[in-house]
Amino acid sequence: MLIVKVNSIPMITLLKRNYYLPLFSIALVVIISQKINVQLPIWMNNHLNDFLFLPIVFKITLTIIRYLKIENTRFIPVKILVVVTILCCIWFEVILPKFNSRYTADIIDVGCYFLGTLFFVGIEQPYLLTFRKPNNYKNLN
């Protein structure tokens, strides 16, 4: 297996440490662009922030949990990831469109929320994709 290293740090470690800042910056640029009426491509205007939302939320949550627990081996259980993703889909795609015209019910957005969750899992908790727990696995319990 080829592992790319930058300054003797494996690339996946850099991604795990630093992926949230560029994602947050991209989401912020999209939001600001929408507020000042900049014309964005349809996929960026309608779906990019839906994809980025949950990885950012999960990363902030995981960082807070790790800080409070004073351990770096805590993971978010898959049940919580799935429940939060479903609740976001219900909130943003079923409930909010009934009360605010800014929100529209769109099945593609639901897919973006789930893809965002898979992205988070692939970066932060890749063992979930292999169905094996790492040796240092500790649940949030």
C-alpha positions as CSV (number, residue, x, y, z in Angstrom):
1,M,0.0,0.0,0.0
2,L,1.4,3.4,-1.0
3,I,1.3,6.0,1.8
4,V,2.0,9.5,0.8
5,K,3.9,11.5,3.4
6,V,4.4,15.2,3.8
7,N,7.2,16.1,6.2
8,S,7.2,12.5,7.4
9,I,3.5,12.7,8.4
10,P,1.2,10.3,6.6
11,M,-1.3,12.1,4.3
12,I,-4.3,10.5,6.0
13,T,-3.2,12.0,9.3
14,L,-3.0,15.4,7.6
15,L,-6.5,15.0,6.2
16,K,-7.8,13.9,9.5
17,R,-6.3,16.9,11.3
18,N,-7.0,19.6,8.7
19,Y,-9.9,18.7,6.5
20,Y,-12.5,20.6,8.4
21,L,-10.9,24.0,8.0
22,P,-11.0,24.0,4.2
23,L,-14.5,22.5,4.3
24,F,-15.7,25.2,6.6
25,S,-14.1,27.9,4.5
26,I,-15.7,26.5,1.3
27,A,-19.1,26.4,3.0
28,L,-18.7,30.0,4.3
29,V,-17.7,31.2,0.8
30,V,-20.8,29.6,-0.7
31,I,-23.1,31.2,2.0
32,I,-21.5,34.6,1.6
33,S,-21.7,34.3,-2.2
34,Q,-25.4,33.5,-1.9
35,K,-26.0,36.4,0.4
36,I,-24.4,38.9,-2.0
37,N,-26.2,37.3,-5.0
38,V,-23.1,36.0,-6.8
39,Q,-24.1,33.5,-9.5
40,L,-22.8,30.1,-8.6
41,P,-23.0,26.8,-10.5
42,I,-26.3,25.0,-9.7
43,W,-24.6,22.0,-8.0
44,M,-22.6,24.5,-5.7
45,N,-25.6,26.7,-5.0
46,N,-28.0,23.9,-4.3
47,H,-26.1,20.9,-3.0
48,L,-22.5,21.6,-1.9
49,N,-23.4,22.9,1.6
50,D,-25.7,20.0,2.1
51,F,-22.8,17.7,1.5
52,L,-20.4,19.7,3.8
53,F,-22.8,20.3,6.6
54,L,-22.7,17.0,8.5
55,P,-18.9,16.4,8.2
56,I,-18.4,19.8,9.8
57,V,-20.9,19.2,12.5
58,F,-19.6,15.7,13.3
59,K,-16.0,17.0,13.3
60,I,-16.8,19.8,15.8
61,T,-18.8,17.3,17.9
62,L,-15.9,14.8,17.9
63,T,-13.4,17.5,18.8
64,I,-15.5,18.6,21.7
65,I,-16.0,15.0,22.9
66,R,-12.2,14.3,22.6
67,Y,-11.4,17.5,24.5
68,L,-13.9,16.8,27.3
69,K,-12.9,13.1,27.6
70,I,-9.2,14.0,27.4
71,E,-8.7,11.0,25.1
72,N,-8.0,10.9,21.4
73,T,-9.4,7.4,20.9
74,R,-13.1,8.2,21.0
75,F,-15.3,7.6,18.0
76,I,-18.9,8.5,17.2
77,P,-21.0,5.3,17.1
78,V,-22.5,4.5,13.7
79,K,-26.1,4.5,15.2
80,I,-25.6,8.1,16.3
81,L,-24.2,9.1,12.9
82,V,-27.2,7.5,11.1
83,V,-29.8,9.0,13.5
84,V,-28.3,12.5,13.2
85,T,-28.2,12.2,9.4
86,I,-31.9,11.1,9.3
87,L,-32.9,13.8,11.7
88,C,-31.2,16.4,9.5
89,C,-32.9,15.1,6.4
90,I,-36.3,15.3,8.2
91,W,-35.6,18.8,9.5
92,F,-34.2,20.4,6.4
93,E,-36.1,18.5,3.7
94,V,-39.5,17.9,5.3
95,I,-40.2,20.3,8.2
96,L,-38.4,23.5,7.2
97,P,-39.8,23.7,3.6
98,K,-43.3,23.9,5.1
99,F,-42.4,27.0,7.1
100,N,-39.7,28.8,5.1
101,S,-39.6,29.4,1.3
102,R,-35.8,29.4,1.4
103,Y,-35.8,25.7,2.0
104,T,-37.0,23.2,-0.7
105,A,-37.6,19.5,-0.3
106,D,-35.2,17.8,-2.6
107,I,-34.2,14.1,-2.7
108,I,-30.7,15.0,-4.0
109,D,-30.1,16.9,-0.8
110,V,-30.9,13.8,1.2
111,G,-28.3,12.0,-0.8
112,C,-25.8,14.8,-0.1
113,Y,-26.4,14.5,3.7
114,F,-25.7,10.7,3.5
115,L,-22.7,11.2,1.3
116,G,-21.3,13.8,3.7
117,T,-21.7,11.3,6.6
118,L,-19.9,8.7,4.5
119,F,-17.1,11.2,3.8
120,F,-16.8,11.9,7.5
121,V,-16.7,8.1,8.3
122,G,-14.1,7.6,5.6
123,I,-11.8,10.2,7.0
124,E,-12.3,9.9,10.8
125,Q,-13.6,6.4,11.3
126,P,-12.5,4.3,8.3
127,Y,-12.7,1.1,10.3
128,L,-16.5,1.4,10.0
129,L,-16.2,0.8,6.2
130,T,-14.2,-2.4,6.8
131,F,-16.5,-3.7,9.5
132,R,-13.5,-4.2,11.9
133,K,-12.9,-2.3,15.1
134,P,-9.4,-0.9,15.6
135,N,-7.4,-2.1,18.6
136,N,-7.8,1.2,20.4
137,Y,-11.5,1.4,19.8
138,K,-13.6,3.1,22.5
139,N,-17.2,4.0,22.1
140,L,-18.6,7.3,23.4
141,N,-20.3,5.5,26.3
